[in-house]
Every structure is written in C-alpha cells, then in structure tokens.
Amino acid sequence: MTENRTVARALAALGHEARLDIFRLLVKAGHQGMTVGHISQHLGLAASTLAHHLRMLVDAGLVAQAKQGREVVNTVNFDEMNHIITFLTDQCCTGVTLITDEDAA
C-alpha cells in the first residue's frame, strides 16, 4: 500500500465523529490504554457501536488491541499517529511552483 493510501485510510477512519472521540480519549489515556467498557462509560456508546468503530481504527493502524485477562485494552499506535502528523507537515512552507496558463498549454 502506498504511503498516500495508508495515510488517507487513517484520516478516513478519523473522519467520523465517534471514531475521532474514541481516538482522542485514547490519546488522553496514554500508553496504558483503556478497556472497551471504560471507553463506553466515558463516551456513552453502545458496546456494538463501539466495537464497530474500534475495528475501523484498528484496521487503519491507529489503535492496537491487547487481551489482558478477560478484558481487551485499546491503545493508540503513537508511532503511526506521529507518522501521519509528520506526513502532513513535512513539506510545510517549502514553496510551490505556480503553473501558469502558458505552462499548461
């Protein structure tokens, strides 16, 4: 998968209000993460809805899940998050060559 496609997929996953809320909550939780039950308590999402949104974040590489006993702990993939931020900002203010009508002809 190309880098553009990977980043676009991650941004698409974040493009839903509930998933963005989940992701931002997990960022606040840090490396310890949160269980599905705790996420549900904080955001008031039904378990089935939450599972669907978490699956999309996991598939996009933004969230990792690990089984701890009977619970599933969700944590942000901070490396991927930072990669996306870098991708979006790495060419900031480098300039763009304007294409004129003469160049396009």
N, C-alpha and C positions, 0 to 999 in steps of 0.2 A: 504494500500500500504506500502511495507517495506521501510525503510529509504534508502537502496541502490537504490531501484527503483525510489523513489522520487528524489534523487539527480541525478541519471542517466538521468531522464526525463528533469530536469532543465539544465543539461550540454548539452544534445542533442539539446535543444532549443537554447542554446548559440552557438552551433556548426555550425551556418550558418553566414556568414559574415555580411549580412544585419541586422540580429537579434542582433548580437554582437555590431554592430554600434549603433543600436537603444538603446540597454541596456546601453552602455557606455555613450551615450548622456543623457539618463535619470538619470544616476548616477550623472553626472555633474550638472544637473538641480536641484538635491536635492529633498527635501520634497515638494516643490511647484509643481514639475512635469512640464509636457508640453502637450499642445494640439496636436492632430493629425496634424493639419495644421502647427504648429511650427516645429514639428519633420520633416515633409515633406520638409519644407523650408530649414532646416539645412542639410538634407541628400539627397535631390533631388529624393526621392522615390515617385512613383505614389500612389495616395490615396488607390487604391485597393490592391496594393502590400503591402503597409504599414499596412493596416487593417489585411491582412493575417498574416504578421509577428508579429504584436502586439497580435493577437489572440493566437498564439503559445506561446508567452511569458506569457500571462495571464493564459493560460491553464496549464503552467508549474509552476505557482505560483510566478513567478519572477516580474510581473508587475500587478499593480492594476489600475482599471479604475473607475473614478467617474464623473458623469454628473454634470456639473456646468452651468446652463442655457442651452444654445444650444450647448455647447462645451463638449467634453469628455476629461478629464485631465488624463494623464497617469503618474503614479509614480512607482518608484522601490519599491518592497517589501523588504526593507532593512533587516528586521528580517530574511526573507528567504535567502537573499544573504549572510548574516553573518552566518547563519546555514550551508550553503553549504561550505563556506570557512572553518568553524570550522570542519566540517565533513572531509574535505580533509586534514586538517593539525593536527588534534587532536592526532594522533599517531606518529607524526614526531619524528624520531630519537629514538624510543623506542627499536629498535633492532628487528631482525628477526632470528628465529632459522633456520639454514640451514638444508635441508633434504638431506641426503647422499643416494647413491645407496643402501646401506645396509638398511637404514630406509624404503626405498620404497619397498623392497622385502618382 
